[in-house]
Amino acid sequence: MKKRYIIPIFVPHLGCPNDCVFCNQKSISGQKKNITKEDAKKIIDEFLEEIKDREGEKEIAFFGGSFTAIEESKQEELLKLAYEYVKEGKVGSIRISTRPDYINKEILKRLKKYNVKTIELGVQSSNNYILQKAGRGHTFEDVKKASKLIRRKGFVLGHQMMIGLPESTRQDEIKTAKDLIKLKPKMVRIYPVLVLKGTKLEKDYQDEKYKALTVVQAVEISKELVRMFDDKNIDIIRVGLQNTDEITDPKSKESQVVAGPYHPAFRQLVETAMWYDAIVSKIKKLNTKVKEVEITVNPIDVNSVIGHKKENVKKLKDKKYRDESNEYLVEGVKLVEEAVKENAKIKQIIVCEDTTRTYEIPTHIMLEIARYECISVSNKIFNIITQVTNPQGIMAIIEKNAQDAQID
């Protein structure tokens, strides 16, 4: 499969008829001045110079603001420039992002003339009350009309939605996802709301009229939405705003983020949570007395399965988590054997699948543990999970009793 490369050109606030309560495009894009044809050409040339993959699919993308709402002459100028690269074979296609109320047949005719392939609509919510509170200046009817017209004219349709908008609830955001799915986009972006400096939302936040989502809350709702879109084979091309010098840790002096669920690896947090849920769900369905579970993971997914900073692994190690789940972990042949002899409440035994070559676990122990729920993992995964310097290829998760709780 050919690798795809996006050449991003930001057009902050040009043509946008509204200032949404959450929006400061110059902070989001990291761009302080409006774009010129010369600026755009320089950006494209620099990206093409950096991209050494001649076979990769390259696309020029006009992001930010509302592209189809800017002056027609400016649209023509930028599109004509981008189209030259398409005609020369240096770039395969063009994409734009815009508002749903700035799409009509004439606009689409102009975009088709310059070989624009993909149109992303800033939807944000399907609830008209929430759209009004956010200062969007359009309704969901505009979204439906624009989406249908875009698809009918042969463009690739993309949608952008937000979570954590003023007065929006989890139910509203799930309803938005359901409504977008009905409009059949090929791709979506999911953006948690961040409170940025210089926005109306910042004032509302300071006045305690708006409460931002926490990272945990944003991850929980995002993973539900990702599942919904995944189930319908809709490509989720971004979860969370891109990290820039301005969109960064609020503790940084340069950061424009005041509050909200900022995290430099937000998408990985969501995918990590989804993997954890999926693994636990699969294990719970194995209700026979003796179980051996093999977790096979595509190398691409290993980091998400392990978790950001080994989050999923730490759920087995962390004392706070063990206290919450009323469990503790023992490692090594001797400790596991003692737990078996003392009839401890063993919930699960984890064995390295490479025990026959790497570790020496006595046969009688292997026979004893066959009475319990057993999970077989690869040598690589076992070495990630283990807490000891010289692991013996076996560990057990044990349910605490009252005496254990006092000792721990």
Backbone torsions as a table, in degrees:
resi	resn	phi	psi	omega
1	MET	NA	133.5	-179.9
2	LYS	-71.0	141.1	177.9
3	LYS	-78.5	143.4	-178.9
4	ARG	-102.8	139.8	179.4
5	TYR	-126.7	127.9	177.3
6	ILE	-102.0	129.9	174.6
7	ILE	-104.2	99.9	-171.9
8	PRO	-85.7	130.3	173.8
9	ILE	-123.7	116.6	-175.5
10	PHE	-93.5	134.5	-178.8
11	VAL	-120.1	68.0	-170.6
12	PRO	-65.0	122.6	172.0
13	HIS	64.5	-3.5	175.9
14	LEU	-63.4	122.4	174.5
15	GLY	82.7	-10.9	-176.8
16	CYS	-73.6	119.5	-175.4
17	PRO	-79.3	-9.2	-177.2
18	ASN	-128.1	152.4	168.1
19	ASP	-108.8	99.5	-179.2
20	CYS	-65.0	153.1	-173.8
21	VAL	-60.9	-27.8	-175.4
22	PHE	-96.8	-3.8	-162.9
23	CYS	-101.4	132.9	166.2
24	ASN	-144.1	86.0	-171.2
25	GLN	-58.2	-31.8	-178.2
26	LYS	-71.1	-24.5	173.2
27	SER	-80.3	-44.2	-177.1
28	ILE	-62.0	-43.0	-176.2
29	SER	-85.3	-18.8	-176.0
30	GLY	77.7	11.9	-176.3
31	GLN	-110.0	127.1	-173.0
32	LYS	-93.9	-17.0	-178.2
33	LYS	-130.7	160.5	-179.7
34	ASN	-70.5	149.8	-173.0
35	ILE	-79.6	143.8	173.0
36	THR	-116.2	168.1	178.0
37	LYS	-59.3	-41.0	-179.4
38	GLU	-65.0	-40.3	176.8
39	ASP	-60.4	-47.1	-177.9
40	ALA	-60.9	-43.9	180.0
41	LYS	-62.3	-41.2	179.3
42	LYS	-62.9	-43.3	179.5
43	ILE	-61.6	-47.6	-178.2
44	ILE	-61.9	-47.4	-178.9
45	ASP	-61.7	-40.2	-179.9
46	GLU	-65.9	-41.3	178.3
47	PHE	-65.5	-44.9	-179.7
48	LEU	-62.6	-34.0	177.9
49	GLU	-67.0	-35.9	-178.4
50	GLU	-76.6	-30.5	-177.5
51	ILE	-80.2	108.5	-177.9
52	LYS	-89.2	-14.2	-177.9
53	ASP	-77.2	101.5	-178.2
54	ARG	-70.5	-26.8	-177.5
55	GLU	-85.9	-15.0	-177.5
56	GLY	-65.0	151.8	178.4
57	GLU	-84.8	122.3	-176.6
58	LYS	-112.4	138.3	-177.1
59	GLU	-137.2	131.7	173.9
60	ILE	-88.0	128.3	-176.3
61	ALA	-124.9	124.7	175.5
62	PHE	-95.5	107.0	-176.8
63	PHE	-108.6	166.2	173.3
64	GLY	79.9	159.2	179.0
65	GLY	59.5	-143.5	177.9
66	SER	-142.6	94.0	-168.2
67	PHE	-55.2	-45.2	-175.5
68	THR	-78.1	-2.1	177.1
69	ALA	-97.9	-8.0	178.5
70	ILE	-76.5	167.8	-179.2
71	GLU	-53.5	139.2	-177.9
72	GLU	-57.1	-38.8	-179.6
73	SER	-62.8	-36.3	178.7
74	LYS	-71.1	-41.2	175.5
75	GLN	-57.6	-49.4	-178.6
76	GLU	-59.4	-42.1	-178.1
77	GLU	-61.5	-47.8	-178.1
78	LEU	-72.5	-40.4	179.5
79	LEU	-67.1	-40.0	179.1
80	LYS	-61.9	-42.1	177.8
81	LEU	-60.2	-49.7	-178.5
82	ALA	-62.8	-38.6	-177.4
83	TYR	-65.0	-30.5	177.7
84	GLU	-60.4	-39.6	178.9
85	TYR	-68.2	-34.0	176.8
86	VAL	-66.1	-47.6	-178.8
87	LYS	-62.5	-32.7	179.5
88	GLU	-80.7	-4.6	178.9
89	GLY	79.2	9.3	-179.9
90	LYS	-80.7	-24.9	-178.8
91	VAL	-135.5	143.6	-176.6
92	GLY	-86.6	-32.8	-174.3
93	SER	-160.3	176.2	-179.6
94	ILE	-130.3	143.1	173.6
95	ARG	-132.5	153.4	177.1
96	ILE	-134.2	160.1	169.1
97	SER	-123.2	143.6	-175.6
98	THR	-159.1	-179.5	178.8
99	ARG	-86.2	148.1	179.7
100	PRO	-68.4	-23.1	-179.2
101	ASP	-88.2	7.0	174.5
102	TYR	-121.4	47.0	174.2
103	ILE	-131.1	125.6	173.0
104	ASN	-151.3	-178.7	-175.1
105	LYS	-64.5	-39.0	-178.8
106	GLU	-66.7	-41.7	179.1
107	ILE	-63.4	-44.8	-179.5
108	LEU	-65.9	-33.0	177.1
109	LYS	-63.1	-41.7	178.4
110	ARG	-64.7	-43.8	-179.8
111	LEU	-64.8	-39.3	178.7
112	LYS	-64.5	-36.4	179.3
113	LYS	-56.9	-34.8	-177.0
114	TYR	-102.9	19.9	172.5
115	ASN	65.3	29.0	173.3
116	VAL	-65.5	131.9	-176.1
117	LYS	-101.2	-43.7	-171.9
118	THR	-121.7	136.2	175.9
119	ILE	-123.3	120.2	176.2
120	GLU	-102.3	131.5	179.0
121	LEU	-104.0	131.9	173.3
122	GLY	-79.3	94.6	-176.6
123	VAL	-86.1	-54.6	179.1
124	GLN	72.9	-48.2	178.2
125	SER	-157.4	154.9	174.8
126	SER	-99.2	2.2	179.9
127	ASN	-94.5	115.9	-175.4
128	ASN	-63.6	-33.0	178.1
129	TYR	-64.8	-44.2	179.6
130	ILE	-66.1	-39.5	176.9
131	LEU	-60.2	-40.5	179.7
132	GLN	-67.6	-41.9	178.7
133	LYS	-64.5	-30.7	-179.7
134	ALA	-83.6	-5.6	179.3
135	GLY	73.6	29.8	-175.2
136	ARG	-71.3	-34.8	177.8
137	GLY	80.7	11.5	174.5
138	HIS	-141.8	170.9	179.3
139	THR	-115.8	173.2	178.3
140	PHE	-72.8	-21.3	173.5
141	GLU	-60.9	-38.5	176.3
142	ASP	-61.0	-39.3	179.7
143	VAL	-64.0	-45.3	-178.3
144	LYS	-63.8	-44.6	179.9
145	LYS	-63.4	-46.3	-178.1
146	ALA	-65.2	-42.8	-178.2
147	SER	-62.1	-45.3	-179.4
148	LYS	-64.8	-40.3	-179.4
149	LEU	-67.6	-41.7	179.1
150	ILE	-60.0	-47.0	-179.9
151	ARG	-67.0	-39.6	-179.0
152	ARG	-64.0	-31.7	-178.0
153	LYS	-88.9	5.6	171.8
154	GLY	89.0	12.6	176.6
155	PHE	-86.3	159.7	172.1
156	VAL	-84.8	127.0	-175.5
157	LEU	-97.3	131.6	173.2
158	GLY	-126.2	150.9	178.7
159	HIS	-125.6	148.3	173.3
160	GLN	-122.2	129.9	177.6
161	MET	-128.9	159.9	-178.1
162	MET	-124.2	150.4	172.6
163	ILE	-119.1	145.6	179.3
164	GLY	89.5	16.3	176.2
165	LEU	-66.3	157.6	179.4
166	PRO	-52.3	126.0	178.2
167	GLU	68.6	6.7	176.4
168	SER	-81.0	142.3	179.0
169	THR	-116.3	171.1	176.7
170	ARG	-57.2	-41.2	179.8
171	GLN	-63.2	-38.5	177.4
172	ASP	-62.5	-40.9	-176.1
173	GLU	-72.6	-35.7	174.5
174	ILE	-66.4	-39.8	177.6
175	LYS	-63.2	-40.0	177.5
176	THR	-60.3	-46.2	179.4
177	ALA	-59.9	-43.4	178.7
178	LYS	-61.8	-42.1	-179.5
179	ASP	-66.7	-37.1	178.5
180	LEU	-68.8	-40.4	179.2
181	ILE	-56.9	-38.3	179.3
182	LYS	-63.3	-25.3	-178.7
183	LEU	-87.8	-1.3	172.0
184	LYS	57.7	54.3	173.0
185	PRO	-73.0	155.8	175.5
186	LYS	-84.4	-21.9	-175.7
187	MET	-152.1	157.4	176.3
188	VAL	-140.4	157.1	169.4
189	ARG	-122.8	140.2	179.0
190	ILE	-118.6	119.3	-177.3
191	TYR	-119.3	116.8	169.5
192	PRO	-71.0	142.5	-179.5
193	VAL	-71.8	127.7	171.1
194	LEU	-109.3	142.1	176.0
195	VAL	-83.5	115.4	-177.1
196	LEU	-106.8	150.7	177.1
197	LYS	-62.2	144.1	175.9
198	GLY	79.2	13.9	178.2
199	THR	-112.3	161.9	176.1
200	LYS	-62.8	-33.3	-179.2
201	LEU	-64.0	-32.6	177.1
202	GLU	-61.6	-44.4	179.5
203	LYS	-63.7	-43.7	178.8
204	ASP	-62.5	-37.2	178.9
205	TYR	-66.4	-45.2	179.5
206	GLN	-64.6	-32.4	179.3
207	ASP	-85.7	4.7	-180.0
208	GLU	62.0	30.4	175.4
209	LYS	-94.4	-13.8	179.6
210	TYR	-133.4	134.5	177.8
211	LYS	-114.5	119.7	-177.8
212	ALA	-75.8	152.4	173.8
213	LEU	-67.4	150.3	169.1
214	THR	-84.2	167.4	177.3
215	VAL	-60.6	-43.2	-179.2
216	VAL	-61.3	-45.5	179.2
217	GLN	-62.1	-42.6	-178.8
218	ALA	-66.2	-38.5	178.0
219	VAL	-64.9	-43.7	-177.3
220	GLU	-61.2	-45.9	179.9
221	ILE	-72.8	-37.1	-178.8
222	SER	-62.3	-40.2	-178.1
223	LYS	-67.3	-31.7	174.9
224	GLU	-64.9	-43.9	-178.8
225	LEU	-66.6	-42.3	179.2
226	VAL	-59.8	-42.9	178.2
227	ARG	-60.0	-43.0	-178.7
228	MET	-61.6	-46.7	-179.8
229	PHE	-69.8	-38.6	177.5
230	ASP	-59.3	-42.5	-178.5
231	ASP	-60.6	-25.6	-179.8
232	LYS	-102.9	13.3	178.4
233	ASN	57.5	36.5	175.0
234	ILE	-96.8	126.4	-175.5
235	ASP	-71.2	124.8	176.4
236	ILE	-95.4	100.3	-171.4
237	ILE	-87.0	-14.6	174.1
238	ARG	-159.1	140.8	172.0
239	VAL	-129.7	108.8	-176.4
240	GLY	97.5	148.6	178.5
241	LEU	-66.9	148.4	177.7
242	GLN	-67.3	137.9	179.2
243	ASN	-72.6	127.0	177.7
244	THR	-134.3	-176.9	176.1
245	ASP	-63.5	-29.1	-179.1
246	GLU	-92.9	-39.1	177.4
247	ILE	-92.7	87.0	-175.8
248	THR	-150.5	-172.3	-177.6
249	ASP	-53.6	125.3	179.7
250	PRO	-54.4	-20.3	179.2
251	LYS	-74.1	-18.2	179.6
252	SER	-74.4	141.7	-179.3
253	LYS	-63.4	-33.4	-177.5
254	GLU	-80.7	-14.0	-174.4
255	SER	-65.8	139.2	174.4
256	GLN	-98.1	1.7	-178.4
257	VAL	-85.8	123.9	178.8
258	VAL	-92.5	-43.2	-177.4
259	ALA	-161.7	172.9	178.3
260	GLY	113.1	175.2	-173.1
261	PRO	-80.2	61.6	176.2
262	TYR	-77.7	135.9	170.7
263	HIS	-155.8	135.1	-176.6
264	PRO	-65.7	-19.5	179.2
265	ALA	-128.3	51.7	-173.7
266	PHE	-60.6	-44.5	-179.0
267	ARG	-59.9	-40.7	179.6
268	GLN	-63.5	-35.9	176.2
269	LEU	-60.0	-43.1	-179.9
270	VAL	-64.6	-47.0	-178.3
271	GLU	-66.8	-36.0	176.6
272	THR	-61.7	-45.6	179.3
273	ALA	-63.0	-38.5	179.8
274	MET	-67.7	-40.4	178.0
275	TRP	-64.5	-42.4	-179.7
276	TYR	-61.0	-46.8	178.7
277	ASP	-59.0	-43.4	-177.1
278	ALA	-65.6	-43.0	-179.0
279	ILE	-66.4	-46.1	179.7
280	VAL	-62.2	-41.4	-179.9
281	SER	-62.4	-43.1	179.3
282	LYS	-63.9	-43.6	-178.6
283	ILE	-63.9	-40.9	-178.6
284	LYS	-64.0	-26.6	-179.6
285	LYS	-77.2	-14.4	178.7
286	LEU	-86.2	91.8	-170.4
287	ASN	-105.7	15.3	174.4
288	THR	-78.5	164.7	-173.8
289	LYS	-69.7	-38.9	178.4
290	VAL	-114.0	126.0	-176.8
291	LYS	-134.5	137.9	171.0
292	GLU	-124.7	117.9	-174.8
293	VAL	-113.2	128.1	175.6
294	GLU	-111.5	123.4	179.7
295	ILE	-100.1	110.4	179.9
296	THR	-102.2	125.0	-174.1
297	VAL	-125.5	134.6	172.3
298	ASN	-62.8	133.2	-179.9
299	PRO	-50.6	-30.0	179.0
300	ILE	-62.5	-30.1	-173.3
301	ASP	-96.5	-2.0	-173.3
302	VAL	-56.0	-45.6	-177.9
303	ASN	-61.1	-39.8	179.9
304	SER	-71.5	-34.9	178.5
305	VAL	-67.0	-44.8	177.9
306	ILE	-67.1	-39.2	177.3
307	GLY	103.6	154.7	176.2
308	HIS	-60.8	123.6	-175.6
309	LYS	54.7	36.6	177.7
310	LYS	59.7	37.1	-175.5
311	GLU	-57.3	-46.1	-178.5
312	ASN	-66.2	-35.7	177.3
313	VAL	-65.6	-41.9	-177.5
314	LYS	-65.0	-21.8	178.2
315	LYS	-64.9	-24.3	174.2
316	LEU	-84.3	-28.8	-173.9
317	LYS	-91.5	-35.0	-168.2
318	ASP	-67.4	127.8	-179.1
319	LYS	-60.9	-41.3	179.9
320	LYS	-59.9	-43.0	179.1
321	TYR	-65.8	-41.4	-179.9
322	ARG	-63.7	-37.5	177.6
323	ASP	-63.4	-43.8	-179.1
324	GLU	-64.5	-37.5	-177.7
325	SER	-93.6	-1.7	178.7
326	ASN	61.3	43.6	-178.0
327	GLU	-134.7	160.1	169.4
328	TYR	-144.2	166.8	-172.7
329	LEU	-117.1	133.5	171.9
330	VAL	-121.5	147.7	-177.8
331	GLU	-130.5	149.9	175.0
332	GLY	100.0	154.8	-175.9
333	VAL	-59.4	-47.9	-175.0
334	LYS	-62.8	-46.9	-177.8
335	LEU	-67.6	-39.1	178.6
336	VAL	-67.1	-40.3	178.5
337	GLU	-62.0	-42.2	178.8
338	GLU	-63.3	-40.9	179.3
339	ALA	-61.8	-39.6	178.5
340	VAL	-65.3	-46.6	-178.0
341	LYS	-63.6	-34.3	-177.6
342	GLU	-88.3	7.4	179.3
343	ASN	54.9	39.8	175.8
344	ALA	-62.7	156.2	-179.6
345	LYS	-79.1	78.4	-177.7
346	ILE	-77.6	117.9	-179.5
347	LYS	-86.8	-31.3	-173.6
348	GLN	-163.4	141.4	173.9
349	ILE	-119.6	130.3	-178.9
350	ILE	-109.2	123.6	-177.1
351	VAL	-122.1	136.6	175.7
352	CYS	-72.8	130.3	-176.8
353	GLU	-65.1	-14.5	-177.1
354	ASP	-97.1	20.8	-173.8
355	THR	-60.5	-33.0	-176.1
356	THR	-66.4	-25.9	-178.4
357	ARG	-104.9	-41.6	-172.1
358	THR	-92.0	-38.0	-174.8
359	TYR	-117.4	162.3	178.7
360	GLU	-119.4	91.0	177.3
361	ILE	-101.9	120.1	-177.8
362	PRO	-55.0	147.6	-178.0
363	THR	-59.0	-40.0	-177.3
364	HIS	-65.3	-29.4	176.8
365	ILE	-70.7	-42.4	179.0
366	MET	-60.4	-37.0	178.3
367	LEU	-70.1	-39.4	-179.9
368	GLU	-63.9	-45.5	-175.2
369	ILE	-73.0	-11.5	178.8
370	ALA	-63.0	-15.3	179.1
371	ARG	-78.7	-11.0	-174.1
372	TYR	-111.5	170.5	175.3
373	GLU	-70.4	117.4	-176.3
374	CYS	-116.5	140.1	175.6
375	ILE	-121.8	129.3	177.5
376	SER	-102.0	126.3	180.0
377	VAL	-124.9	161.4	179.9
378	SER	-69.4	162.7	178.5
379	ASN	-58.7	-39.1	-179.1
380	LYS	-63.7	-46.6	-179.7
381	ILE	-66.7	-40.0	-179.6
382	PHE	-61.6	-41.5	-179.5
383	ASN	-67.2	-24.9	176.0
384	ILE	-75.9	-39.3	-175.5
385	ILE	-75.4	-37.4	-171.7
386	THR	-58.6	149.3	178.6
387	GLN	-106.9	-3.2	-175.2
388	VAL	-108.3	158.5	-177.7
389	THR	-71.5	-41.0	-179.1
390	ASN	-119.2	82.6	-177.2
391	PRO	-67.5	152.7	-179.3
392	GLN	-110.0	10.7	173.4
393	GLY	83.4	12.4	179.6
394	ILE	-150.2	140.3	174.8
395	MET	-150.3	161.8	-178.7
396	ALA	-136.7	140.5	172.9
397	ILE	-98.6	122.3	-172.4
398	ILE	-121.1	137.7	177.5
399	GLU	-77.6	132.8	-179.1
400	LYS	-73.1	145.9	165.5
401	ASN	-105.3	-178.7	-175.0
402	ALA	-60.5	-39.3	-178.7
403	GLN	-66.0	-42.3	177.4
404	ASP	-58.1	-44.0	-177.4
405	ALA	-60.0	-39.2	-179.8
406	GLN	-68.5	-40.5	-178.5
407	ILE	-68.2	-42.8	-177.8
408	ASP	-70.2	NA	NA
